[in-house]
Amino acid sequence: MTQFSASRTADPILLTGASGYVGGYLLTELVRRGHKLRVLARTPGPGAFGPEVDARRGDAVAGTGLTDALAGCRTAYYLIHSMGRGSGPNAEFAQRDRTAAHNFGAAAREAGVTRVVYLGGLGPTGPGASEHLRSRHEVAEILRGYVDELVYVRAAMVIGAGSASYEMMSSLVKRLPVMIAPRWVDTRSQPVALEDVIRTLADVAVLAEAPGEVQLGGRDVLTYRDMMVRFARMQGRRPRIVRVPVLTPTLSSYWVALVTPVELGLVKPLVDGLKSEMVVESPPIAPINQSPMGFEDAVRAAGGV
């Protein structure tokens, strides 16, 4: 039977990416569970992460503050990525992520960190994959070269208020009575509730024996068309979805950015990744995510209805 480690529960844990979407929710969960939590942030304001959290100044890309932040930690979360706001041209985010991973991995090894939990994406990682998915997988391989245990959590589309992929889908349904959709509308995915992602991330940090990879999906395997239709029904809407095979990923990105609140810097790599199936092939072992939410329950939990 898989068990939790008392020593890992007592040790301080470093959380990077705490100011991000998933990181912010994970911080709340780790504090709720009573962990000694330390946070790495570029500009940690006084009390920004709460009185229970030890905030340290640092930057993984620049390689600053890592030694101080990791000192005394056996476990660390790596939730850093450069894609999106302020990331500049798409060609640059992969290089920044590569640099940050090497800096963090080397500092973690020097500090004696034995386990790093990393959140990446579900889906292909080879030549046919999107630049975004290839980069996330490359980061995992870099980190694995520095620490004894890398727990590579690979999640499909996260259903939760604030998730860029979820906001894209929900905004399209809410704003457009007729949607012109490219070929990716019929790609299969296994959307997962934010609550299930956060619980899994919190659990794997303290397992006595954690798996090297966790493929994380919800109860339902759906195409993006299925998701939009189901979401629309929950909203009492009946939008018409017209597939247009000639709509390129670039044109599709501009279209999505125009009618949703998600910035183009995030939309373009996310849309490019929608061409690939994101379906769990190896379900996680107990106790990890054994009873995931279905799509409708995940939407309700996100406040979608």
C-alpha positions, 0 to 999 in steps of 0.5 A: 500500500502506498503511504505518506512519509512523516519525515517529508511532511515535517520538512520545509517545502519550497514552492516556486510559481506561487504567484501563478494560477496553479501555484496560488491554489497549491500554496493555499492547500499546502498551508491548509495541510500544515506544511512548513512552506517556503516560497521563491518569488522575484519581488516578494512583498511583505506578507504577500503570501501570508504570515505562515509562509517564508518568502525568499527573493530569487529568480530561476532564469537569472539564477539568483536566490536559489541557494538561499531558498533551497537550503534545508529543503528535501522537496521542492515544487517547480511550477515555473514557465515563461510562456505568456505574459511578458514572455516576448516572442514564442521562440524565446520562451523555450530558451528561458525555460531551459535556462531556468531548469538548469539553474534550479536543478543545479542549485537543488542538487547542491542543496541536497533536495531529493524530490522535485515535483514538476507540472507539465502537459499531457500529450505527445512530446516528439517532433510532431508536438507543439513547441509548448509541449516539447518545451515542457517535456524538455524541462522535465528531462533537464530536472530529472538529470539533477535530482534523485526523484522527479515527479513529473505530473502531466495534466490535460486541460485544467478546468478552473476559473482562471485557467487559460484553456478553460477561459478560452473555451468558456468565453467562446461559448458565452460570446459567440452564437456561431463558432467557426472552428478549425480541425482541432475542435474534434481532437480528444482530450481528458479535461481535469478539475483544478481541485484534482490537480491541486490535491494530486500535487499536494499528495505526491510531495509527501508520498513515501515512494512517488512515481516518476510520472503521473498522467492526470486526467478527469473522468471523461474523454471528450473532444473540444466540440463535446466540451463546448456543447456540454458547457453550452447546455449547462449555460442554457445555450445552443451555439452552432459550431462550424468546422473550417479545415483551412483555418490555420493555427495562426489565424485560429489564434488571432480569432480566439484572442479577439473574442476571449480575455486571454492574451495572444502570447498565451493563446498562440502556443495553447492553440498550437497544442490543441492539435494533439490528443491529451488522453491518459495512457497510464492511469496513476496508482493509488492513492493518486487521483483515483476518483476524478471529477467528470466534466460537468462537476468540474465546471460547476466547481469552477463556478461555470454555472 
